[in-house]
Amino acid sequence: MYMRIFEDVMEPGVELVYDSGFMIPEYLTIKEILHISNSDHLDPTSLLSSTAYVYNQNLYLTDDSGNIAFIDCHLCHVSPTKRLRLSHSEYRKAGSKDRDAGHLGLSLGQHPSIAMEQDRTMNRYGIWRIFERYWVEVLNNDDSAHLLGVFAEGCEGTYSPFWCIHEEINGEVNEYVFTNDDMQ
C-alpha cells in the first residue's frame, strides 16, 4: 500500500491511498460505479454524487455534492483533440463568464465531458497549461505517467480553489499544489 498525506494544504489533511487494486480514498463514500465511454455525454455540472466514474484506465470520484473530488489517471497521448471537443460541447457547462471549463488534459486521454472550472489565465497560459504540455512531452518520449489528484471542496459548483497532484513518471514521484487562480 502507498500513502501520501498533504497535511499542510487541507485541514485535517488529505490522504491519497494507492494500491494495485481499485482505489477508493477513505474520505469519500462511493455509492455507485459507472463505466463510461467516449460516446457518453455527461453534464459536468450535474454529475452523480458519491459516484466512481471509470473511463478507460481513469477513475473520477465525486463527493456528496457531485463535484470531482479525486482522480486516478494513467495518462496516454490523444491527438488531435479538436474533434473530441466539437463532439462533446457539454463540457463547457462547467465554465462561466470569468472561468474556463478546464480538463485534466483532454490530450492526455481524459474523458471529454469531465471538466472543472478553472481560472482562464491558469488554464490557457498558467501553471496548469505548462504541466499539460509537460505531460504530453513525457508521453511523446514513450515514458509512462500516472497522476493522482485531490480537488479541494469549492464553494461554487465545479470550482475548486486548489488541487493536490501526485505525479509518477517512470517511477519518479513528485507532488504539487496548484492554486486555481492566475497568481501562480
N, C-alpha and C positions, 0 to 999 in steps of 0.2 A: 504494500500500500504506500502511496505517495501523498504527502500532505504539505500544503503551503498555507501560511496564515498571513494575511495582510493586516496586522494588528494596528499599525499606525494610520491606516486610511479610514477605516469604518469602525464604528462602535457597535457591538463589543469586539469587532474583528470578523473578517470573512474567511471562511475556510474553503480552500479548494481541495477536494478529496479525489484522488485519481487511483484507480486500479485497472487491471486489464479487462474488467467486465463493464457492464452498463453503469454509468456514473449518475448517481442522484445525491447531490450535496445534502447534508443533514439539515440545513436551514431552509430547505424548500420541501413542500409537500406536493407530491405528484399523484393526481387522481386518475389521469388518463394518458395513454401513449398513442400518438398519432403518427403514422408513417406517411410522409408527403412526398410528392414527386414534382418534377418541373412543370407538369400540367396543372397542378393545384394553384389556384389563385386565392391568396389569403389577404384579409384586410389587417395590416399590421397594427391598426388602432383598436381592433376588437378580437385579438387572439383569445383563445380559451384560457381561463385561469387555471393555475396548478396543473399544467399540461406539459408533457415532453413531446416536442415535435422532432421527428427523426427524418433527416434528408440526406441520402447517400451515407457518408460517414460522419455527418454532422449532427449534433444534438443541441437543441434550443430548449431551455426550460423557462416557463413563465411563472411569475409569482402569483399571489392570490388576487392581483388586480389585472392579470393578463398581459403584463409587460415582460419583455425579455429580461431575465434576471441572471442567466447563466448560459454560457455556450461552451461546447467542446467540439473543436473543428480540426479535422485533418485537411489541410489546405491542398488544393490542386488548381493548376492554372487553367482558366477558361478564356478562350478568345475566339472571335470577338464577342463582346457583351452587348453591343448595340441592339441586336435582335431580341435578346432576353429582356432588356429594358423596355423595348417597344411592346413586347407581348405581355408584360407584367406592369402596366402603369399603375396598378393599385398600390404599389409600394409608396407612391407619392402622398398617400393619405397620412403618412407619418410626419410629413413636413408641415410647415406653417409659413406665414408671411416672412418671418425672420430666420427660419431654420430650414436646413435641407433634410430630406428623407435619406439618411445615410445607411449604407450596408456595411457589414463587416466584409467588405471586399467581394463584390459580385464577380469580379475577375478571379477571385480566389476560391471559387466553387461553392459559394453560399447560395441559399435559396433566394430567387429574385424578389419574392414578396416580403420577406422578412427584413424590415428596416426600422431604425430608431432615429429619433430627431437628433440632429447634430447642429452645432454652430456652423454656419455657412463657411466661414473662413477656415475653421479647423477641417471641415470635410473636404473642401476644394483645394486648399493650399497649405494647411497647417499640419500638425503632427500626425493626424490620422491618415492623411493622404501620403505623407512621407513614408509611414510604415506600410501602407498598402503597396506602394511602389517597391519598397524594400522586399516585402514578402513575395511579390511577383518575380523579382530578380532572383531571389533564393530558389524559387520553383523552376525558373528558366535554367538554372545551373544544375538541375536534376537533384537538388538537395530536398530533404523531407522537412516539412514544417507542420507543427501541431500547436494549436492555441487553446488555452482555457481562458475564459473571461468571466468576470463578475461585473454586473452593471448595478450601480448604486440606485436605490429606490428614489425616483424623482417625484416631484410634487405635481407635475403636469404631464399626464398621459405617458407617451413613449419617451419623453425626455429624461435622460439620466445625467446628473451633474458630473459624474466621473466614472471611469471604468478601471478595473484592475485586470491587467493582462499578464498571463503566464505563457511565455513563448518557449517552445523547444524546437531547435533547429539542429538536425544531425546529432542529437543527444546533448547539446549545449543549452542550458536553461537560463533565461533572463526574465525579469519581471519589471513591469512598468505600470505607472498610474497615469492615465490620460484624463486631463481635465477637459470637460466639454465646453470650452469657451475659446475665444480667439487669442487668449493671452499666452498660451503655451508655445 
